[in-house]
Amino acid sequence: MNRWMNALAVPFFLCFAAAFNPALADDYGPTIKTFRDAGQSSKFFGNSYGYAVFPSIGKGGVGIGGAHGKGQVYRGGAHVGNSSMTQLTIGLQFGGQAYSQIIFFQDKRAFDSFTSGNFEFGAQATAVAITAGASAQAGTTGASSGASGTKNKAKTAGGYQSGMAVFTVAKGGLMYEATIGGQKFSYEAKK
């Protein structure tokens, strides 16, 4: 029984280790470049008010799961604050994965909503996964999306929903899930 429980716990903890790895914590430049070069997400840099980028979010679960990652918030290309994302999920799920995420803000209203302190995605939010074979649930309740192609030639479809557009890039891991949960974000202005 202990071997079975250890085998189930390994993917969960590996992905959280990826999210808390100090070497990945400062990976903002390469992560932003990945999104600038990837499919449809690149055009959002030119027409968004700002964005939040999370270089490494670790996600894992066995029945009950969670995800966590730290990010930076930009307005007009300048780093204006820091954010953290936490997610708790309950439902049929197994495994672990790590992914990068970016959230574009269409206008000042969407930016202000996100940076108000505590922001949570609603059930209608969706994300576009922009890596070959990727599947991601980016802060939604029961919704997921996927895409085919490579990081640089992804076939994606997406636009702003409630003033925000979310894209993810899978970094590794494997996760099977049918979960209910939502991402919650905190924000702290840069001093």
C-alpha beads as a LAMMPS data file, in Angstrom:
LAMMPS data file: protein, C-alpha beads

191 atoms
190 bonds

1 atom types
1 bond types

-500.0 500.0 xlo xhi
-500.0 500.0 ylo yhi
-500.0 500.0 zlo zhi

Masses

1 110.0

Atoms # bond

1 1 1 0.000 0.000 0.000
2 1 1 2.814 2.435 0.851
3 1 1 4.495 1.842 -2.531
4 1 1 1.224 2.614 -4.301
5 1 1 0.733 5.846 -2.352
6 1 1 4.347 6.892 -3.003
7 1 1 3.902 6.229 -6.721
8 1 1 0.813 8.445 -6.747
9 1 1 2.499 11.247 -4.825
10 1 1 5.615 11.502 -7.007
11 1 1 4.052 13.341 -10.010
12 1 1 2.247 15.719 -7.680
13 1 1 5.393 16.799 -5.838
14 1 1 7.625 16.900 -8.933
15 1 1 5.417 19.512 -10.551
16 1 1 5.282 21.635 -7.438
17 1 1 9.071 21.409 -7.233
18 1 1 9.189 22.829 -10.770
19 1 1 7.032 25.774 -9.702
20 1 1 9.273 26.571 -6.729
21 1 1 12.628 25.974 -8.458
22 1 1 14.701 29.161 -7.984
23 1 1 16.355 28.617 -11.375
24 1 1 12.940 28.871 -13.042
25 1 1 11.686 31.761 -10.914
26 1 1 13.652 34.344 -12.920
27 1 1 12.817 32.821 -16.290
28 1 1 10.567 35.733 -17.322
29 1 1 12.501 36.899 -20.402
30 1 1 12.636 33.484 -22.122
31 1 1 9.005 32.781 -21.189
32 1 1 7.821 36.082 -22.655
33 1 1 9.859 35.352 -25.793
34 1 1 8.175 31.946 -26.108
35 1 1 4.753 33.597 -26.052
36 1 1 5.893 36.368 -28.446
37 1 1 7.045 33.699 -30.923
38 1 1 4.107 31.325 -30.480
39 1 1 1.063 31.296 -32.743
40 1 1 -1.688 33.752 -32.088
41 1 1 -0.452 34.894 -28.668
42 1 1 2.203 37.055 -30.344
43 1 1 -0.316 39.572 -31.673
44 1 1 -1.664 40.266 -28.181
45 1 1 1.588 41.967 -27.159
46 1 1 0.870 44.792 -29.601
47 1 1 -2.744 45.447 -28.649
48 1 1 -3.021 44.695 -24.924
49 1 1 -2.946 47.177 -22.063
50 1 1 -0.700 44.814 -20.095
51 1 1 -0.107 41.198 -19.153
52 1 1 0.823 38.834 -16.327
53 1 1 3.315 36.057 -17.019
54 1 1 3.935 32.909 -14.973
55 1 1 7.085 31.074 -16.159
56 1 1 6.412 27.879 -14.223
57 1 1 3.178 26.683 -12.674
58 1 1 3.304 23.256 -11.066
59 1 1 0.097 21.255 -11.021
60 1 1 -0.618 17.817 -9.635
61 1 1 -3.272 15.711 -8.089
62 1 1 -4.643 12.360 -7.088
63 1 1 -8.373 12.936 -6.473
64 1 1 -7.589 16.261 -4.803
65 1 1 -5.054 18.458 -6.520
66 1 1 -3.613 21.866 -6.709
67 1 1 -1.409 24.211 -8.629
68 1 1 0.832 27.103 -7.725
69 1 1 3.106 29.559 -9.483
70 1 1 4.595 33.017 -9.144
71 1 1 4.506 35.672 -11.815
72 1 1 5.137 39.255 -12.788
73 1 1 2.666 41.836 -14.057
74 1 1 3.548 44.253 -16.873
75 1 1 1.896 47.447 -18.154
76 1 1 3.263 49.120 -21.248
77 1 1 6.164 46.644 -21.238
78 1 1 7.277 47.700 -17.731
79 1 1 7.252 45.400 -14.696
80 1 1 4.754 46.999 -12.286
81 1 1 4.051 44.229 -9.760
82 1 1 4.153 40.602 -8.739
83 1 1 1.438 37.994 -8.628
84 1 1 0.943 34.472 -7.374
85 1 1 -1.558 31.902 -8.565
86 1 1 -3.096 29.147 -6.468
87 1 1 -5.586 26.545 -7.590
88 1 1 -7.367 23.756 -5.740
89 1 1 -9.173 21.055 -7.703
90 1 1 -11.451 18.233 -6.652
91 1 1 -12.525 15.451 -8.965
92 1 1 -11.198 12.717 -11.194
93 1 1 -7.533 13.548 -11.757
94 1 1 -4.167 11.844 -11.652
95 1 1 -0.639 12.974 -12.403
96 1 1 1.288 16.174 -12.564
97 1 1 2.436 18.752 -15.058
98 1 1 4.282 22.025 -15.305
99 1 1 3.283 24.822 -17.659
100 1 1 3.817 28.501 -18.378
101 1 1 0.885 30.889 -18.548
102 1 1 0.290 34.421 -19.757
103 1 1 -2.804 36.560 -19.206
104 1 1 -3.316 39.569 -21.482
105 1 1 -5.417 42.531 -20.319
106 1 1 -7.369 44.193 -23.101
107 1 1 -7.803 47.530 -21.350
108 1 1 -7.335 49.440 -18.093
109 1 1 -10.549 48.039 -16.652
110 1 1 -9.353 44.417 -17.047
111 1 1 -5.909 45.350 -15.701
112 1 1 -7.444 47.092 -12.675
113 1 1 -9.710 44.111 -12.034
114 1 1 -6.725 41.744 -11.957
115 1 1 -4.528 44.050 -9.862
116 1 1 -7.265 44.881 -7.327
117 1 1 -5.682 42.436 -4.880
118 1 1 -7.459 39.123 -5.189
119 1 1 -8.753 38.034 -8.566
120 1 1 -10.408 34.724 -9.520
121 1 1 -11.343 33.435 -12.942
122 1 1 -15.025 32.669 -13.430
123 1 1 -16.452 29.517 -14.940
124 1 1 -16.646 31.027 -18.429
125 1 1 -12.881 31.679 -18.700
126 1 1 -10.923 29.586 -21.179
127 1 1 -7.291 29.201 -22.177
128 1 1 -5.582 28.367 -25.432
129 1 1 -2.789 25.799 -25.181
130 1 1 -0.060 26.589 -27.685
131 1 1 2.220 23.557 -27.611
132 1 1 1.962 20.326 -29.572
133 1 1 -0.211 17.817 -27.774
134 1 1 -0.778 20.191 -24.883
135 1 1 -3.840 20.183 -22.728
136 1 1 -4.389 22.717 -20.012
137 1 1 -7.054 23.900 -17.637
138 1 1 -6.095 27.484 -17.049
139 1 1 -8.127 28.837 -14.203
140 1 1 -11.472 27.624 -15.368
141 1 1 -14.141 25.547 -13.795
142 1 1 -14.410 22.399 -15.845
143 1 1 -13.196 23.869 -19.134
144 1 1 -10.038 22.945 -20.971
145 1 1 -8.537 23.449 -24.360
146 1 1 -5.794 22.133 -26.569
147 1 1 -3.985 22.825 -29.786
148 1 1 -1.645 21.168 -32.229
149 1 1 1.555 22.407 -33.746
150 1 1 4.871 23.484 -32.303
151 1 1 5.629 26.375 -29.972
152 1 1 6.470 28.608 -32.926
153 1 1 3.793 27.412 -35.342
154 1 1 0.859 26.660 -33.100
155 1 1 -2.612 26.587 -34.589
156 1 1 -4.640 28.476 -32.023
157 1 1 -7.859 30.362 -31.816
158 1 1 -8.689 32.869 -29.168
159 1 1 -9.628 36.368 -28.257
160 1 1 -10.438 38.461 -25.237
161 1 1 -13.117 37.177 -22.890
162 1 1 -14.267 39.671 -20.278
163 1 1 -11.225 41.755 -21.176
164 1 1 -8.669 38.967 -20.728
165 1 1 -7.014 36.371 -22.952
166 1 1 -5.142 33.394 -21.478
167 1 1 -2.517 31.226 -23.165
168 1 1 -0.525 28.296 -21.798
169 1 1 2.560 26.381 -22.905
170 1 1 3.052 22.895 -21.459
171 1 1 6.542 22.332 -20.077
172 1 1 6.275 18.686 -19.114
173 1 1 4.412 16.020 -17.223
174 1 1 1.239 14.117 -17.833
175 1 1 -2.090 14.664 -16.185
176 1 1 -5.489 13.042 -16.617
177 1 1 -8.308 15.027 -15.121
178 1 1 -11.949 15.950 -15.056
179 1 1 -11.892 18.521 -12.275
180 1 1 -13.774 21.403 -10.740
181 1 1 -11.680 24.317 -9.554
182 1 1 -10.574 27.844 -10.322
183 1 1 -7.381 29.824 -10.263
184 1 1 -7.035 32.594 -7.699
185 1 1 -4.466 35.345 -8.102
186 1 1 -2.954 37.758 -5.616
187 1 1 -1.187 40.964 -6.629
188 1 1 1.393 43.185 -4.992
189 1 1 2.562 46.405 -6.655
190 1 1 6.298 46.747 -7.249
191 1 1 7.959 49.016 -4.700

Bonds

1 1 1 2
2 1 2 3
3 1 3 4
4 1 4 5
5 1 5 6
6 1 6 7
7 1 7 8
8 1 8 9
9 1 9 10
10 1 10 11
11 1 11 12
12 1 12 13
13 1 13 14
14 1 14 15
15 1 15 16
16 1 16 17
17 1 17 18
18 1 18 19
19 1 19 20
20 1 20 21
21 1 21 22
22 1 22 23
23 1 23 24
24 1 24 25
25 1 25 26
26 1 26 27
27 1 27 28
28 1 28 29
29 1 29 30
30 1 30 31
31 1 31 32
32 1 32 33
33 1 33 34
34 1 34 35
35 1 35 36
36 1 36 37
37 1 37 38
38 1 38 39
39 1 39 40
40 1 40 41
41 1 41 42
42 1 42 43
43 1 43 44
44 1 44 45
45 1 45 46
46 1 46 47
47 1 47 48
48 1 48 49
49 1 49 50
50 1 50 51
51 1 51 52
52 1 52 53
53 1 53 54
54 1 54 55
55 1 55 56
56 1 56 57
57 1 57 58
58 1 58 59
59 1 59 60
60 1 60 61
61 1 61 62
62 1 62 63
63 1 63 64
64 1 64 65
65 1 65 66
66 1 66 67
67 1 67 68
68 1 68 69
69 1 69 70
70 1 70 71
71 1 71 72
72 1 72 73
73 1 73 74
74 1 74 75
75 1 75 76
76 1 76 77
77 1 77 78
78 1 78 79
79 1 79 80
80 1 80 81
81 1 81 82
82 1 82 83
83 1 83 84
84 1 84 85
85 1 85 86
86 1 86 87
87 1 87 88
88 1 88 89
89 1 89 90
90 1 90 91
91 1 91 92
92 1 92 93
93 1 93 94
94 1 94 95
95 1 95 96
96 1 96 97
97 1 97 98
98 1 98 99
99 1 99 100
100 1 100 101
101 1 101 102
102 1 102 103
103 1 103 104
104 1 104 105
105 1 105 106
106 1 106 107
107 1 107 108
108 1 108 109
109 1 109 110
110 1 110 111
111 1 111 112
112 1 112 113
113 1 113 114
114 1 114 115
115 1 115 116
116 1 116 117
117 1 117 118
118 1 118 119
119 1 119 120
120 1 120 121
121 1 121 122
122 1 122 123
123 1 123 124
124 1 124 125
125 1 125 126
126 1 126 127
127 1 127 128
128 1 128 129
129 1 129 130
130 1 130 131
131 1 131 132
132 1 132 133
133 1 133 134
134 1 134 135
135 1 135 136
136 1 136 137
137 1 137 138
138 1 138 139
139 1 139 140
140 1 140 141
141 1 141 142
142 1 142 143
143 1 143 144
144 1 144 145
145 1 145 146
146 1 146 147
147 1 147 148
148 1 148 149
149 1 149 150
150 1 150 151
151 1 151 152
152 1 152 153
153 1 153 154
154 1 154 155
155 1 155 156
156 1 156 157
157 1 157 158
158 1 158 159
159 1 159 160
160 1 160 161
161 1 161 162
162 1 162 163
163 1 163 164
164 1 164 165
165 1 165 166
166 1 166 167
167 1 167 168
168 1 168 169
169 1 169 170
170 1 170 171
171 1 171 172
172 1 172 173
173 1 173 174
174 1 174 175
175 1 175 176
176 1 176 177
177 1 177 178
178 1 178 179
179 1 179 180
180 1 180 181
181 1 181 182
182 1 182 183
183 1 183 184
184 1 184 185
185 1 185 186
186 1 186 187
187 1 187 188
188 1 188 189
189 1 189 190
190 1 190 191
